[in-house]
Amino acid sequence: MSLEITRISSYPGKKDKLLKFFMELLPSKKITKTWEPFAGTLSMSINLLKGFEPIEMFATEKDLGMYSLLHAIQENPVELYESMEELEYCKESYDWATKLRNSGYQGADELQIAKAKYILCNMSINGIDQDGKYRDIDMNTENDLKKYCYAKQVRERFRRQVFENIMRGHKSLQGIKLENVDMMSKFMFRAIDKEMFIFADVPYTDKDLYAVKTDLDWHKNFIQTIIMLQKQGNLNAKIMICNYCKKDLRHDVYCELLKYGFKLVKVTEVVKPTVIRRNTKKKNKETEYVFINYDPIGTIARNRIKTSKDVFGE
Ligand SMILES: C[S@@+](CC[C@H](N)C(=O)[O-])C[C@H]1O[C@@H](n2cnc3c(N)ncnc32)[C@H](O)[C@@H]1O
C-alpha cells in the first residue's frame, strides 16, 4: 500500500520515513480515540491515525513555538502564509527568529511565534554548517552569478514549500485537539482509558535546539509511571512507544517495559537525523524500536519481535 505523506515542516526526529513500517504495527481492533503526547509535526496522527476515523484525536506539545506553529496552521493558515510572504530565505530571517526564540517569544503574538518556529525548523536544518553557524546566502553578490542563482532557487523552493506545508497541513490538522502543556499532566487519565491509542514518540536526551529536551531521569520517571499503572491493573490504553535503543538492549531503560506486558519490535535502522551530523561523512546508524502492549494488525516476522525472555533471558 502506498502512502501519500503530508509534511507540516522539517523537524528533528520526524517520523515520515518510518510510517510505512508503523502501519503494520497498529492495533488490530478499531481505534476510537488517539493521543500523540509528543506532537512535533504530528506525522503519525495526520498520516496514519486519521485513517481510522477516530471520534477524538488529541496532541500535546510542550514547546510553545511548535505548538503555536501547529495551532496557527490549524486556525489561521491564510494569515500565517501572508505573514510568511515577506520572508526571505536569508540570514536576517534566521537571526530574527533566533532572537525571538531566545527571548522566550516575549511580546510576540501566535502568528509571529509560528513564523519564527517555521524559520528555525526549516532554515536551520537546511542551512546550518558544521560549526553551527548559518550558511549565509548573500543576496547582494550580483557579480557572483552562480551564488546568486543558487540563492534565488533556494528562495523560490522555500516559498513553494511554505505554501504547500501550510495548506496541506491545515487540512490534515482538522479535528485534532492541540494542547500546549507537559504531556505528563494528561498521561494518567489517558492511559487508563481503554478506548485510547497512544503513540509516544519520545524526545531525545541529547542536545536539541528545536524542541523540548529531556534527560535520562525524565525517561526513567516516564517508564516508572507506566509500570505503576500496569501493576495496579490500570494501564488500559493501547500504547506504542517509539525510540532508538542502545545496542545492548539489556542496558536500555525502556526495555524494563518488557517485564510488564510490552513487546519490542525492531522497526528499522536509520541514520539519526541531527544537524550536527549532517555534514560529516560518518553515517551513524541507529536502530529504531517500538514497544507495544497489544496485538498488531500485521503479521510481523518472528525475528523482529523480542520479549523479556529474548532480552533478559528470564
Ligand atoms: C521526537 S519529537 C516528535 C516528532 C514527531 N513524532 C514527528 O513526527 O514530527 C518529540 C517532541 O516532544 C516534545 N516534548 C518533549 N517533552 C515533552 C513533554 N514533557 N510534553 C509534551 N511534549 C514534549 C518536543 O518538543 C518534541 O517536539
The ligand as a Gaussian input file, in Angstrom:
#p B3LYP/6-31G(d) Opt

LIG

0 1
 C       10.774000      13.206000      18.709000
 S        9.804000      14.679000      18.685000
 C        8.291000      14.123000      17.957000
 C        8.358000      14.065000      16.459000
 C        7.035000      13.712000      15.801000
 N        6.660000      12.333000      16.031000
 C        7.102000      13.979000      14.314000
 O        6.916000      13.063000      13.504000
 O        7.381000      15.141000      13.959000
 C        9.382000      14.902000      20.369000
 C        8.529000      16.162000      20.663000
 O        8.095000      16.099000      22.030000
 C        8.115000      17.414000      22.590000
 N        8.195000      17.242000      24.062000
 C        9.284000      16.952000      24.808000
 N        8.955000      16.809000      26.102000
 C        7.601000      16.978000      26.182000
 C        6.676000      16.940000      27.265000
 N        7.072000      16.681000      28.509000
 N        5.364000      17.161000      26.994000
 C        4.961000      17.416000      25.728000
 N        5.801000      17.489000      24.660000
 C        7.116000      17.277000      24.871000
 C        9.326000      18.050000      21.949000
 O        9.259000      19.462000      21.983000
 C        9.259000      17.475000      20.524000
 O        8.513000      18.336000      19.700000

